[in-house]
Amino acid sequence: MTRTDVLRDLLDNGRDCDPPRLEAIAAELGLPVADVLVVAGHPVPGRLLPPDRDKNVMRAFAYRVTHCKHPQLATLREFLLPMPDEGAAPEPRPARDPADPDPFPAVLHGLMGNRGFGVREFPFVGLSMSTIRGMLGGAWHRLSQLQAVAGPLGWSTKDLATLAGEPLRPLEHGPMFCHHVGAVFLAAVRRTTEQLVRAAREADRLSARENHGAWQPVSEGIDDCPDG
C-alpha cells in the first residue's frame, strides 16, 4: 500500500485497528501516535496530550517560534526535548463521531489539539481566524488553506489533502512555514506553562527578534527550507 492508501484506510477503517497496530503504523509513517489515533477515530490517551497550561503563554510561544530560522529551530527543538514531563496528564480526548459524513474537520481539530492549539493559539499562517474556524466547522478546506496549516502541524500538504479529499495541484506560492516549525511544536507538546515561558525566552534569544513593545501577530515566514 502507498502512503496515501494507508492514510485513507486509517480514515475509513482505523477503528478496526488495535492501539499496538496503530503505534506501528505511526512509526512507519513518521507521524505522532496521537495523530494516527485521531485519524483512525480512536480516543487519545492523556499521556499523549498537552497538560493544562496558560493559553496566552502558548500563543506567545507559538509566535516567537515563527521568528526562528532553520538552524535556530533545530536548536530550540533540542532545548525543549530534554525537559522533564512535569505537567499532569489531562483526561483522554474522546474519539470523533463515526457517523460524521466529513471527518476531516474533526481530524484537523484533533491534530491542533494534540499540540495545544486552539484557533487563537495557532501561529499566523496567512489565514484569518474566521477562515480557520470555517475549516474546523466544515465550511471549507481548500488546498491552499491546507498548505498553510500543514507546516505548523508538522504534516505535509499532500498528507493533509489525502485526509481532506482535496486533489493536489500546483500552487502559486510556497508555504509560509514548513514542517521544521511543526517539529518544535511537537517537541513542546508535554511542556508546562513555565517551561514554555523559558522556551519562548530562548526563541527570542536565538532569533534576536526585535521587541516592538506590542503584540505583532505576524512573522515574515521562514524561507529556504533545506528539504525543498
N, C-alpha and C positions, 0 to 999 in steps of 0.2 A: 504493500500500500504506500502511496505517496504521502507526504506530509499533509497535503490538502485533504486527501481521503481520510487520514487519521483524525484530523480536526473535525471534519464533517460527521464522521462516525461517532466521535465523542459527543458532539452536539445533539445528535439524533438518538443515540443508543447508549450513552455513557452511564445511564442508571443501571445498566446490566453488568457493569464492571465493578469489582470489589476494590476497596481502597488500595491494597497492595499492587494490584494491576495498574491502577491509575498512577501510583507513585512511579512505577516502572515506565509508564508512558511519558510522564513528566520528564524523567531523566533522558529518555530517548529524544524528546522534542526540545530539550533545553529550556523548559518552562518551569516556573514555580509550581510546586504541588498544589498550593491553594488555587492557582489559576486554573489548573486542569480540573480540579474538583468543581469549580464554578461552571466551567464549560460543560462538564459531564452531568451537571444537575444534582450534585451531591452537596450536603452540608459541609461547611468549612470549620474544622475544629478551632477553638480559641487559641491554641498554642501556635497557630499559623497566622494569626491576625494581629494587627497593632494593638497595643494596650491603650487604655483611655488616656488621652493627652489633650492639651490645650490646642484648639483649632487655630487660634491666631498665631501660635508658635509654629504650627505645621505650615500654615500659609506663608509665614515669613521665611521659614527654612526652604520651602519649595522655590520661592522667588530668588533667594540667594544662590541656590544651586545653579539656576539657569544663567548666572553670570560667569560661571567657571568654564574654561576651555578644556579641551580633551585631557591634557596632562594633569590639570587641576582636578578634573572629575575623577580620574583614576586615583589620585592621592586622597581625595575626600572619601571615596569608597573604602580605601584601606584604613582611613581614620575611623570609619563607622563600624566596620566588620568586627574588630576585636572587642568592642564594647560589650559588657555583660548584658544579658536579657534580664533587666531589673523590674520591668512592669508586670503587673498581674495580667494573666491571660483573660480576655473578655469571654462572654458567652459565645458558643458556636453560632455561626450565621446559618440560618435555615436554607435549604435548597430552594431554587427557583420553582415557580409553578410549572408542573409538567404539561398543563393544559394551555399554556400561553402559545398562541399561534406564531408569534415572532419572539423567539427567545433572546435575540441579540441585545435589546435594551437592558434586560436583567443581567445578562452576561457582562456588559460594559459596566453596569453599576457594581457588580461583584468585583471586577478587576480593579476598579478605582478604590473600592472599599478595602480590598486586600492590601493596599498601600496607605490607607488612611486618608484618602482624598474624598472630600465632598466637592460640590461644584465650586465653592469659594476657595477651597484649598488647592485645587488643581492649578498648576502654573499656567500663565497666559501663553496660549499657543496660536494666537491669531484668530481665535473664535470667541464670540461673546458668551457670557454665562447663560443667556437665554438659548443660544444655539446648543450648548452642551446639555442644558435641561431638556431641550427638544429631542436630542439623541437619546437621553435616558428615558424620556417619556414615549418613545416610539414614533415620534413625528417624522424623523428622517435619519439617515446615516449615509450620506453621500461619501464617495471615495476620498475626496479632498479633506473632508472632516475626519475620516478615519485616519488618514495620513497625519493629520495634525495631532491627534491624541495618541498615536501609536508609540512615538518615541518616549514620552514621559512614563508610559506603562511598561517600557522595555520590550514591546512587541514589534513585529514588522507590520507594515501596511498590508502586505499580502495575507498574512495570517488573520488579521482582523477582518479583512474583506471576505475571507473564506467564511468566517462565522456570521458575517452580516449578509452574505449572499450578494455582495456587490461585485460586478465584473471588473477586472483590472483593465486599466488603460493608461497611456502616458499622461502624466500630469505636467502642468506648465512650470511648476516650481518645486524645489525640494522641500523636505520637512523643516520646520523651524528648529526642532530638537530631535536628536537621534536617540538610539537605544542606550547610548552611554549615559545620558541623563537618567533614563529609567533605571539603569543599574545602580545608581546612587540611591534612588528612592526605594529600590528593593532592599538595599543594604540597611536602610533606615526603618524597615517595617516594624521591628520589635523594639525600637528605641523609645524611651520615655520623653516627656516634655523637657526635662532637664538635660538629657543627652542631646536632644535636637537643638536646644539653645547653644550648647557647646559646638555642635556641628555647624550651626549657622555662623557662629563666630569664625570657625576655621574656614568656612567657604568664603567669607569676606576677606580673611587674611590671604587666602590663596589667590583670589580673583582681583584683589586690590580695588574692589568696587567702590566707586565714589558715593559717599553718603550725601544724598540730596536733602536730608532733613525732613522728607515727606514720603508717603507711600508712592512708589513708582511701580506700576503693575507690569511693566514690560522690560525684558532684556532684549538685546538685539539678535538673539538667536545664536546658535553655535555652528560655525561654518567648517567645511573641510573635514568631514568625518573620515577617519582613516579606513573605514570599511566601505567607503564609496557611497 
